[in-house]
Amino acid sequence: MNTEKGNEMEKKMENEKIVHLEETLDPQDWDAMRALGHRMVDDVVNTLATVRDRPPWQHAPDQIRTHFEGINACRPSTAC
């Protein structure tokens, strides 16, 4: 086989591999994605519908507070 043709075939095969490795943002199951979207909207609407039933402020649970104790947050006047 001609070396030039061999190189062309190698490049073509490499390009085909790349095409097959590309990822997509499309879900594998559109029906499951649709159902998830509906559940998410229902959760948001339920949260908004009951917002007056809850206190305006809730302290963070101890587990969450403990998690953030060791993290240094950036101050507005300094660069991170």
N, C-alpha and C positions, 0 to 999 in steps of 0.2 A: 504494500500500500504506500502511496505517495506520502511523504512526511507532512506536506502541507495539508493534505486531506485528513491525515490523522490528527493534526492539531485542530483543524476545524471541527472534526467530530468530537474531540475531547472538550472543546469549548462549548459545543452544542449540548453535550451531555451534562457539563457543569452547570450551564444555564438552566437546563431542565430540572436539575436537582434543586437549584435556588428557587425556582418557581414552586416546586412542591413543598419547600420548607417555609414559604411565606405563610404568615398567620392571618386570620381574618377576625374581625370584631363581630361578625355575624354569629348569633347563638346557634348551637347545634339543633336545638329544639325550639322553634318559634312559638309553639303552643304553650310550652312551659314558661317561656319568656313573657308571653302575654298574661298568663295566670299570675306570675310573680308581679308584674306591673300593676295588675288589678288589686292584688293584696296590698301592695305598697300604697296605692292611692287610698284604699279603704282604711289603712292604719293612720295615714295623715288626717283624713277626714274625721275619724274617731277621736284622734288626739285633739283636734281643733274643737270638736263638738263638746268635749268634756273639760276644756281648759278652765272654765269658771269653777269647776268642782274641785280644783286642785289649788294648793297654796301658791302664791306668786314666786316664792323662792324656796328651794330645798337645798340643804347642805349636802355636799358631796359625801358619799359613803366613805367610811374609814379606809376601805380597800383602795379606793380611787385616790384619796388624799395621800395615802402611804406611797402609792406608785409615783406620784409627782413630787414628793418631798425632796428627792435628790437631784431633780432636774433643774439646771440653771436656766432661767428664762432671760431673754434679752430685755434690757431696759430700753425704753423709747429713745433715750438720749445717746445710746451707744450702738455701734454696729455689731452685728453678730459675726 
